[in-house]
């Protein structure tokens, strides 16, 4: 069952960006024609390439659709700020280097009546050797919690109850949030027809850096949530390593994991670590 088409809920699309001048207009234009009612809340993390100016120009051409807030912040903290400023019953996240299918919000809404979290399908565009690599799935109570936050929607009430994204994470803050949602009793629905297109890393060095930090973030997850290896689909993990680039990515991720082990020290995450309250109004 989907949401009531005669009274669709307001969806707040929340975006954190920094130096995305090459992609920002494509992203925002992809959101203009989405099924109403929607609003866009964009947090610019002090870009230096004209991203904020481009977004503000877009806002002036589409009054009432987009609000731009400038804050020095990480991706997760920026999203927390955006949700605080949002008015929607649901908040949907997308990244600055992505763009949405014209039916994205409509398809997300069709899944809103059941779960409190809805994940869409993310399709990479760009050099296939840097993109056509599957996620390393991690299961929590039978749910895959690795759906990325570049195509993820939450009931705003649940998001606030959970405390939002934990800004202590370098990466994997979306996996942590999904795990906490499931542990709180929420279910995660998958809507493959809600499609977001993600520009893949443009060169080999950026590809390696992304893989390294992904591995680093997985170690942060084990610090906060305990041993997780038993919840990975290890057989699928190994079988999915097809081709040189897949093994290169896995090697870089393991290097990131090992780096966190060696250097985490007293910065290790703990389950009782403080997550900033995101319920108040933005400052």
Secondary structure, 3 states (H helix, E strand, C coil): CCCCHHHCCCEEEEEEECCCCCCHHHHHHHHHCCCCCEEEEEEECCCCCCHHHHHHHHHHHCCCCEEEEECCCCHHHHHHHHHHHCCCCEEEECCCCEEECCCHHHHHHCCCCCCCEEEEEEEEECCHHHCCCCCCCEEECCEECCCCHHHEEEEHHHHHHHCCCCCCCCCCHHHHHHHHHHHCCCCEEEEEEEEEEEECCCCHHHHHHHHHHHHHHHHHHHHHHCCCHHHECHHHHHHCCCCHHHHHHHHHHHHHHHHHHHHCHHHCCCCCCCCCCCCCCCC
